[in-house]
Amino acid sequence: MKKVFTLLLVLALIGSGSAFAVNNNSIIVDGASLETMFIKDSNGTIQLPLKAIAEAFGYEVKWFPTDKHIELIKGARFISIGTTENVYTFSKMAPVALSMKATIKNGSTYVPMEFVEKFLEGGVFETNEGLEITSGLDDKVSTSNLVIQSIEDGRIIAKHFDGEAHIMLSDETTYSDYKTQAAIKLSDLKVGDTLKVTHSSIMIMIYPPQYGAFHIERVNDVAYTEGTILSISENSILVKGSQMTIQINVSKETILENTSGNSMTLSQLRVGNQVNIYHNLAMTKSLPPQSQGIKIIVDSSIK
């Protein structure tokens, strides 16, 4: 929906034949006006009131006077902002710098506009009425094929294909096992286990990639792929995933269900459906590779 909103807004602005123009300093978040205004510095750079924006996005805001940093907390999401230097941190990832550091003016902290997009996963648009801000969708995505190399304090170091990834843990991270369908604990995981990690769609572009884990599923006996159906045949579906395109063969033993857990048939699937697939570890060396589907969970809507 955010992408659709953005596209419609851009088309409307182009159609009007006018450039962006901000005539006042008001801020509107998802249609609701904030009492706090944004400010502009002498260079015309817009700065946003951090506390008002963060609370509009559902974050708790904490101030730490000792070292003058601010923390935003929302469930498993944790953001730290320094005010004495240009330092912004998401979860336990490496700190990054933005176009400017957070600044304190008249008792309030202000951050650059890109903070909303990079850390809150929202959008900021300049209009004649002020600033229109759309909140993040709080999307959760999954990353699979993560093989545990070591478990350290607060993180799991994993092999991911030919590279490395860090799985960042918190007190809210939950764990389960695909085979038993039971909840497990962090202490049940061991080196060599293969994991599927559900994490925030917000990603800071650093290497190795770091995933703030909401949920970790141990999937030692199966492979996992999620993606979009490209084509459907009598007994298989072709799926485009983030890493590759794969043909999933469907048999009488393959479980097909929608996101509500209701049974489906192959004839009910449509090109464009999003699917989460548990399938055999074994794959053919053909192009595209083929694997036998074990369980296919279908989002029956067309994106």
C-alpha positions as a printed Julia matrix, in Angstrom:
303×3 Matrix{Float64}:
  0.0     0.0     0.0
  2.87    2.38    0.74
  4.23    1.93   -2.77
  0.78    2.57   -4.26
  0.34    5.7    -2.14
  3.74    6.97   -3.18
  3.03    6.39   -6.85
 -0.33    8.13   -6.72
  1.16   11.1    -4.89
  3.97   11.47   -7.41
  1.57   11.23  -10.34
 -0.69   13.84   -8.78
  2.22   16.22   -8.3
  3.47   15.7   -11.85
 -0.02   16.26  -13.2
 -0.35   19.53  -11.36
  2.73   20.87  -13.19
  4.08   22.41  -10.0
  7.27   21.72   -8.08
  7.36   20.72   -4.42
  6.6    23.7    -2.24
  6.21   23.75    1.53
  4.24   26.78    2.71
  4.08   25.9     6.38
  5.85   23.71    8.9
  3.04   21.33    9.78
  3.47   17.55    9.91
  0.75   15.04    9.08
  1.32   11.34    9.91
 -1.16    8.94    8.3
 -3.72   11.75    8.06
 -3.34   13.0    11.65
 -1.74   16.39   12.32
  1.02   16.61   14.92
  1.19   19.49   17.35
  4.96   19.78   16.85
  6.31   21.43   13.7
  9.41   20.64   11.66
 12.19   23.22   11.33
 14.49   24.4     8.55
 18.09   25.45    9.07
 19.83   28.29    7.23
 20.62   25.95    4.32
 16.97   25.0     3.89
 17.51   21.5     5.31
 14.37   20.11    6.96
 14.69   18.54   10.4
 11.96   16.51   12.09
 11.0    16.4    15.8
 12.15   12.94   16.85
  9.89   12.32   19.85
  6.65   13.33   18.11
  7.45   11.31   14.99
  8.6     8.22   16.91
  5.52    8.19   19.14
  3.28    8.56   16.09
  4.95    5.39   14.79
  4.22    3.59   18.07
  7.68    3.78   19.66
  8.44    4.42   23.33
 11.03    7.19   23.63
 13.68    7.19   26.4
 16.26    9.88   27.12
 19.61    9.05   28.79
 21.17   12.25   30.16
 24.51   10.68   31.15
 25.78   10.35   27.58
 22.9    12.28   25.96
 21.56    9.51   23.75
 17.98    8.51   22.95
 16.45    5.05   22.61
 13.31    4.13   20.67
 11.65    0.83   21.62
  8.81   -0.99   19.85
  8.5    -4.7    20.55
 11.68   -6.38   19.29
 12.78   -3.2    17.49
 15.38   -1.06   19.2
 16.88    2.15   17.82
 19.61    4.22   19.49
 20.39    7.83   18.5
 23.36    9.82   19.69
 23.14   13.6    20.05
 26.83   14.38   20.6
 27.97   12.64   17.38
 26.47   11.39   14.11
 25.56    7.89   15.32
 22.34    5.95   14.62
 21.97    2.27   15.5
 19.19   -0.21   14.63
 18.95   -3.19   17.02
 22.49   -4.42   17.68
 23.73   -3.64   14.19
 26.79   -1.54   13.53
 26.17    2.23   13.94
 25.68    4.29   10.79
 25.83    8.02   10.03
 23.1    10.04    8.31
 23.36   13.39    6.52
 23.53   15.1     9.9
 23.57   14.19   13.57
 20.56   14.52   15.84
 20.47   17.99   17.35
 18.8    19.41   20.44
 17.03   22.75   20.03
 14.83   24.4    22.67
 14.67   21.13   24.59
 13.57   19.0    21.63
 15.63   16.6    19.5
 15.53   16.88   15.71
 16.71   14.38   13.08
 17.13   14.6     9.28
 14.24   13.51    7.05
 15.96   10.33    5.85
 15.74    8.93    9.4
 12.06    8.16    8.75
 12.77    6.07    5.67
 15.99    4.38    6.79
 15.02    3.54   10.38
 11.22    3.77   10.68
 10.43    2.42    7.18
  8.11    5.33    6.44
  7.82    7.85    3.64
  8.12   11.65    3.77
  6.57   13.87    1.1
  6.62   17.65    0.8
  3.25   19.16   -0.14
  1.63   22.6    -0.08
  0.14   21.71    3.31
  3.48   20.79    4.9
  4.99   17.34    5.29
  2.96   14.2     4.68
  4.43   11.16    6.42
  3.25    7.58    5.9
  4.03    5.11    8.66
  5.96    1.91    8.09
  4.08   -1.26    7.31
  5.84   -3.22   10.06
  6.58   -5.93    7.51
  8.22   -9.14    8.6
 10.18  -11.23    6.14
 12.0   -14.55    6.39
 15.52  -15.56    5.47
 16.41  -19.25    5.23
 19.45  -21.46    4.58
 21.26  -20.07    7.61
 23.59  -22.69    9.11
 24.85  -22.06   12.64
 28.64  -21.62   12.9
 28.73  -20.34   16.47
 26.45  -18.94   19.15
 27.77  -15.91   21.0
 26.37  -13.44   23.5
 23.33  -11.9    21.87
 23.9   -13.26   18.38
 24.23  -16.33   16.17
 26.99  -16.39   13.57
 25.69  -18.32   10.56
 26.86  -19.4     7.12
 24.53  -18.15    4.39
 25.32  -19.67    1.01
 28.9   -18.5     0.28
 28.88  -15.74    2.88
 28.23  -15.02    6.54
 25.28  -13.53    8.4
 24.69  -12.44   11.98
 21.37  -13.24   13.65
 20.74  -10.68   16.39
 18.78  -12.0    19.39
 16.62  -10.24   21.97
 14.47  -11.21   24.95
 11.45  -11.2    22.57
 12.96  -13.68   20.1
 11.01  -16.95   20.01
 12.14  -20.37   18.79
 10.48  -23.47   17.31
 11.29  -26.7    15.49
  9.7   -27.48   12.13
  9.76  -31.27   12.58
  8.07  -31.38   15.99
  6.07  -28.14   15.57
  7.0   -27.41   19.19
  8.52  -24.41   20.9
 12.19  -24.74   21.79
 14.81  -22.59   23.53
 18.01  -20.93   22.36
 19.91  -23.52   24.39
 18.39  -26.26   22.18
 20.18  -24.92   19.1
 23.64  -26.2    18.19
 26.36  -25.68   15.6
 25.3   -27.17   12.27
 21.57  -26.52   12.71
 19.84  -24.94    9.72
 17.55  -22.02   10.51
 14.77  -19.96    9.01
 14.74  -16.5    10.6
 11.76  -14.13   10.62
 12.99  -10.55   10.97
 12.09   -6.97   10.24
 12.11   -5.86    6.62
 14.23   -2.89    7.72
 17.79   -3.7     6.71
 20.89   -1.56    7.19
 23.19   -2.12    4.2
 26.31   -3.47    5.89
 28.35   -6.66    5.6
 27.91   -9.2     6.96
 24.12   -8.73    6.91
 22.5    -8.63   10.33
 18.98   -9.85   11.04
 17.11   -8.71   14.16
 15.24  -11.96   14.84
 11.58  -12.03   15.83
 11.35  -15.8    15.41
 13.83  -18.58   14.66
 12.67  -21.91   13.27
 15.01  -24.9    13.17
 14.52  -26.59    9.78
 17.23  -29.23    9.7
 15.32  -31.8     7.67
 13.79  -29.56    5.01
 14.6   -26.62    2.76
 12.55  -23.43    2.77
 11.79  -21.02   -0.07
  9.42  -18.1    -0.3
  8.57  -16.17   -3.43
  6.06  -15.49   -6.2
  4.41  -18.03   -8.48
  5.53  -17.46  -12.08
  3.66  -20.35  -13.71
  1.49  -23.35  -12.81
  1.4   -26.74  -14.51
 -0.57  -29.93  -13.85
  1.74  -31.09  -11.05
  4.18  -28.29  -10.29
  4.63  -24.56   -9.77
  7.52  -22.33  -10.83
  8.48  -19.92   -8.04
 10.78  -16.9    -8.16
 12.53  -16.52   -4.8
 15.07  -14.0    -3.56
 18.0   -16.32   -4.31
 16.79  -18.33   -7.3
 13.87  -19.53   -9.4
 12.83  -23.08   -8.49
 10.29  -25.61   -9.72
  8.32  -27.15   -6.86
  6.76  -30.49   -7.72
  3.37  -31.13   -6.13
  2.15  -34.64   -5.26
 -0.77  -36.1    -3.29
  1.41  -35.93   -0.16
  2.12  -32.19   -0.57
  0.18  -30.08    1.93
 -1.43  -27.03    0.31
 -3.09  -24.43    2.53
 -3.77  -20.72    2.69
 -2.47  -18.35    5.35
 -5.52  -19.12    7.53
 -4.68  -22.83    7.53
 -7.5   -23.9     5.19
 -6.77  -26.61    2.62
 -6.33  -25.63   -1.04
 -5.9   -27.45   -4.33
 -3.37  -26.79   -7.08
 -6.18  -25.55   -9.33
 -6.92  -22.73   -6.85
 -3.44  -21.24   -7.15
 -2.86  -18.25   -9.43
  0.19  -16.7   -11.04
  1.26  -13.85   -8.75
  0.37  -15.61   -5.47
  3.0   -15.3    -2.76
  4.0   -18.69   -1.36
  6.03  -19.98    1.58
  7.31  -23.46    0.75
  8.9   -26.24    2.77
 10.46  -28.73    0.36
 13.01  -31.53    0.15
 16.66  -30.7     0.68
 17.47  -32.61   -2.49
 17.25  -30.55   -5.69
 18.0   -31.5    -9.27
 20.86  -29.82  -11.11
 18.55  -28.79  -13.93
 17.69  -25.22  -14.87
 15.58  -24.33  -13.04
 16.34  -26.74  -10.18
 13.46  -28.94   -9.03
 12.47  -30.06   -5.56
  9.56  -32.0    -4.09
  7.12  -29.81   -2.16
  6.27  -30.86    1.4
  4.11  -27.96    2.53
  3.03  -24.9     0.53
  1.42  -21.94    2.32
 -0.36  -19.65   -0.14
 -1.29  -15.98    0.17
 -4.34  -16.17   -2.08
 -4.35  -12.42   -2.78
 -2.62  -11.1    -5.89
 -0.12   -8.35   -5.04
